[in-house]
């Protein structure tokens, strides 16, 4: 008779999935109906998360772009033709910076103003040039070169001071003043006088042969074209200048203090 412990061992082996043959040997290779463990793939899984490399570099156009031209990317484009220029893509638009060779040279300076006030309408060399001159009555005349000719604006004469309305006799008594007075000498010329040491010192030039003795007025006929100016005084210090134009008519300009 087998012992109880031997019988228990046989049943234990059978329960583990083996088999006891007739000789009492245990065969562990017999299919026990238990599914073996599944193999596990230990290969590392690749990380497919995209890497943030930032915005792409700017695409430079073949020709230099203009300011605020749309662009894509980040960076700068450099050009050397027709001049040195850098275009930087910022915020989707090109910001263009020109080199010193891109800027045009400054225009040449205008020629100097004529030393003597020209005639209205006479030729001038530099369009837009503006000049000023002192008038015979002490005002400031302005001339602008427009359309190839001077356009004059006669300035207002200063208000009369202590100058008498008509030319006094040389040596006549006067009140001392530093003002220089001007008068018409009756033949188109201008006489001047100063009060020095209580007496008038008068300078009266001879009358020009081509000037009428009285103010002719614009449009009146004249004999011969001349650039010579005939000056006529109205009031204490204001004058009108006239000259015989090419159409043989008097052309007069000025701002008299009193109507002629």
C-alpha positions as CSV (number, residue, x, y, z in Angstrom):
1,X,0.0,0.0,0.0
2,X,1.3,3.4,-1.0
3,X,1.8,6.1,1.5
4,X,-0.6,9.1,1.6
5,X,2.3,11.5,0.9
6,X,3.2,9.7,-2.3
7,X,-0.4,9.9,-3.6
8,X,-0.5,13.6,-2.9
9,X,2.7,14.2,-4.9
10,X,1.3,12.5,-7.9
11,X,-1.8,14.6,-7.9
12,X,0.3,17.7,-7.5
13,X,2.4,17.0,-10.6
14,X,-0.7,16.3,-12.6
15,X,-2.2,19.6,-11.5
16,X,0.9,21.5,-12.8
17,X,0.2,20.3,-16.4
18,X,2.5,17.3,-16.6
19,X,1.7,13.6,-16.9
20,X,2.8,10.5,-15.0
21,X,3.6,7.6,-17.3
22,X,3.2,3.9,-16.4
23,X,6.6,3.8,-15.0
24,X,5.8,6.7,-12.7
25,X,7.9,9.2,-14.5
26,X,6.7,12.8,-14.9
27,X,6.6,14.2,-18.5
28,X,6.5,18.1,-18.4
29,X,6.3,18.4,-22.2
30,X,2.7,17.2,-22.5
31,X,0.3,20.0,-23.5
32,X,-1.3,21.2,-20.4
33,X,-3.8,23.6,-22.1
34,X,-2.1,26.6,-20.6
35,X,-1.3,29.3,-23.2
36,X,2.4,30.4,-23.0
37,X,3.4,34.0,-22.4
38,X,3.1,36.4,-25.5
39,X,6.5,37.9,-26.6
40,X,6.8,41.7,-26.0
41,X,8.3,44.0,-28.6
42,X,10.9,46.1,-26.8
43,X,11.9,48.3,-29.9
44,X,11.8,52.0,-28.9
45,X,9.0,54.0,-30.5
46,X,10.2,57.0,-32.6
47,X,9.1,60.5,-31.5
48,X,7.1,62.0,-34.4
49,X,6.4,65.3,-32.7
50,X,7.5,68.1,-35.2
51,X,10.5,70.2,-34.1
52,X,9.9,74.0,-34.1
53,X,12.7,75.4,-36.2
54,X,11.2,79.0,-36.4
55,X,10.1,80.9,-39.6
56,X,11.9,80.1,-42.8
57,X,14.6,82.3,-44.2
58,X,13.4,85.2,-46.4
59,X,13.1,84.6,-50.2
60,X,14.9,87.4,-51.9
61,X,13.4,88.6,-55.2
62,X,15.8,88.9,-58.1
63,X,15.3,92.7,-58.3
64,X,15.4,95.1,-55.3
65,X,11.9,95.4,-53.8
66,X,10.3,98.7,-52.9
67,X,9.2,99.8,-49.5
68,X,6.4,97.7,-47.9
69,X,6.5,95.1,-50.6
70,X,5.0,91.8,-49.2
71,X,7.5,89.2,-48.2
72,X,7.7,85.7,-46.5
73,X,10.3,84.6,-44.0
74,X,12.8,86.4,-41.9
75,X,16.1,87.9,-42.9
76,X,17.6,90.6,-45.2
77,X,18.4,90.8,-48.9
78,X,21.3,92.8,-50.2
79,X,21.6,94.4,-53.6
80,X,24.4,96.3,-55.3
81,X,22.6,97.3,-58.6
82,X,21.6,99.9,-59.5
83,X,23.0,101.0,-56.1
84,X,23.6,99.6,-52.6
85,X,20.3,98.6,-51.0
86,X,19.2,96.4,-48.1
87,X,15.7,95.0,-47.9
88,X,14.7,93.4,-44.5
89,X,11.6,91.3,-44.2
90,X,9.8,92.4,-41.0
91,X,6.2,91.6,-40.2
92,X,5.5,90.3,-43.7
93,X,6.7,93.5,-45.5
94,X,10.1,94.6,-46.8
95,X,11.8,97.6,-45.1
96,X,14.2,99.1,-47.6
97,X,17.3,101.1,-46.7
98,X,19.3,102.7,-49.5
99,X,23.0,103.2,-49.3
100,X,24.6,106.6,-49.7
101,X,25.2,105.9,-53.4
102,X,21.5,105.6,-54.0
103,X,20.7,109.2,-53.1
104,X,20.9,111.7,-56.0
105,X,23.5,114.5,-55.6
106,X,22.1,117.8,-54.4
107,X,21.1,120.3,-57.0
108,X,23.7,123.0,-57.9
109,X,23.3,126.3,-56.1
110,X,21.4,129.0,-57.9
111,X,23.4,131.7,-59.6
112,X,23.9,134.9,-57.5
113,X,21.1,137.5,-57.7
114,X,21.7,140.4,-60.1
115,X,23.3,143.3,-58.4
116,X,20.9,145.7,-60.0
117,X,17.1,145.1,-59.9
118,X,16.1,143.7,-63.3
119,X,13.1,144.8,-65.3
120,X,9.8,142.9,-64.9
121,X,9.6,140.2,-67.5
122,X,13.3,140.3,-68.4
123,X,15.1,136.9,-68.8
124,X,16.3,135.0,-65.8
125,X,18.5,131.9,-65.8
126,X,17.4,129.9,-62.8
127,X,13.7,128.8,-62.5
128,X,12.3,129.5,-59.0
129,X,15.1,131.7,-57.9
130,X,14.0,134.5,-55.5
131,X,15.9,137.8,-55.0
132,X,15.3,141.1,-53.2
133,X,16.6,144.6,-53.9
134,X,16.3,147.9,-52.1
135,X,14.0,150.3,-54.1
136,X,14.8,153.9,-54.6
137,X,12.3,154.8,-51.9
138,X,13.9,152.6,-49.3
139,X,11.4,149.7,-49.6
140,X,12.2,146.1,-50.6
141,X,11.3,144.8,-54.0
142,X,11.1,141.0,-54.6
143,X,11.7,139.2,-57.8
144,X,11.0,135.5,-58.7
145,X,12.3,133.8,-61.8
146,X,9.2,132.1,-63.3
147,X,8.7,130.9,-66.8
148,X,12.1,132.2,-67.8
149,X,11.4,135.8,-66.8
150,X,11.5,137.9,-63.7
151,X,8.2,138.5,-61.9
152,X,8.7,141.6,-59.7
153,X,6.7,142.6,-56.7
154,X,7.4,146.2,-55.7
155,X,7.6,146.6,-52.0
156,X,5.8,149.3,-50.0
157,X,7.8,152.4,-49.4
158,X,8.5,153.4,-45.9
159,X,6.2,156.1,-44.5
160,X,7.4,159.6,-45.0
161,X,9.4,161.2,-42.3
162,X,10.6,164.8,-42.1
163,X,11.1,165.1,-45.9
164,X,9.3,168.0,-47.5
165,X,6.8,167.2,-50.2
166,X,8.8,169.1,-52.9
167,X,12.5,169.5,-53.5
168,X,13.9,172.4,-51.5
169,X,16.6,174.7,-52.6
170,X,20.2,173.7,-51.9
171,X,21.4,175.4,-48.7
172,X,17.9,176.0,-47.4
173,X,17.3,175.7,-43.7
174,X,16.2,172.3,-42.4
175,X,15.9,170.3,-39.2
176,X,18.8,168.0,-38.7
177,X,17.8,164.4,-39.6
178,X,19.6,161.3,-40.7
179,X,16.9,160.5,-43.3
180,X,17.7,160.8,-47.0
181,X,14.9,162.4,-49.0
182,X,13.9,161.8,-52.6
183,X,12.0,164.0,-55.1
184,X,11.1,164.0,-58.7
185,X,13.1,166.6,-60.5
186,X,10.4,167.2,-63.0
187,X,11.9,165.4,-66.0
188,X,11.9,161.8,-65.0
189,X,15.0,162.0,-62.8
190,X,15.3,161.5,-59.0
191,X,16.8,164.2,-56.9
192,X,18.0,163.4,-53.4
193,X,18.7,165.6,-50.4
194,X,20.0,165.4,-46.8
195,X,19.9,167.9,-44.0
196,X,23.4,168.4,-42.7
197,X,24.2,171.0,-40.1
198,X,20.8,172.7,-40.6
199,X,21.1,173.1,-44.3
200,X,19.9,171.1,-47.3
201,X,22.5,169.3,-49.4
202,X,20.7,168.5,-52.6
203,X,21.9,166.3,-55.5
204,X,19.9,166.8,-58.7
205,X,21.1,164.7,-61.6
206,X,20.5,165.9,-65.2
207,X,17.3,164.8,-66.9
208,X,17.6,161.7,-69.1
209,X,17.0,162.6,-72.7
210,X,14.4,159.8,-73.3
211,X,12.2,160.5,-70.3
212,X,9.1,162.7,-70.5
213,X,8.9,165.5,-68.0
214,X,5.7,164.1,-66.5
215,X,4.5,160.6,-65.7
216,X,3.4,159.0,-69.0
217,X,1.3,156.1,-67.6
218,X,1.3,152.5,-68.7
219,X,0.1,152.0,-72.3
220,X,1.0,155.4,-73.6
221,X,2.9,155.5,-76.8
222,X,6.7,156.0,-76.8
223,X,9.2,156.5,-79.6
224,X,12.0,154.0,-79.1
225,X,12.4,150.8,-77.1
226,X,14.9,151.3,-74.3
227,X,15.9,149.5,-71.1
228,X,16.5,152.9,-69.4
229,X,14.0,153.5,-66.5
230,X,12.3,156.8,-65.9
231,X,11.4,157.2,-62.3
232,X,8.6,159.4,-61.0
233,X,8.0,160.3,-57.3
234,X,4.6,160.5,-55.7
235,X,4.3,161.7,-52.2
236,X,7.3,162.1,-50.0
237,X,9.2,158.8,-50.8
238,X,7.3,156.6,-53.2
239,X,8.1,156.1,-56.9
240,X,6.8,154.6,-60.1
241,X,9.3,153.4,-62.7
242,X,8.6,153.4,-66.5
243,X,10.4,152.2,-69.5
244,X,9.6,152.1,-73.3
245,X,8.7,148.5,-74.1
246,X,9.2,146.6,-77.4
247,X,5.7,147.4,-78.5
248,X,6.5,151.1,-78.2
249,X,4.3,151.7,-75.3
250,X,5.3,152.8,-71.8
251,X,5.4,150.0,-69.2
252,X,5.2,151.3,-65.6
253,X,5.4,149.5,-62.3
254,X,5.5,150.5,-58.7
255,X,3.3,151.2,-55.7
256,X,3.0,154.9,-55.2
257,X,1.8,156.4,-51.9
258,X,-0.5,158.7,-53.7
259,X,-2.2,158.2,-57.1
260,X,-0.5,160.0,-59.9
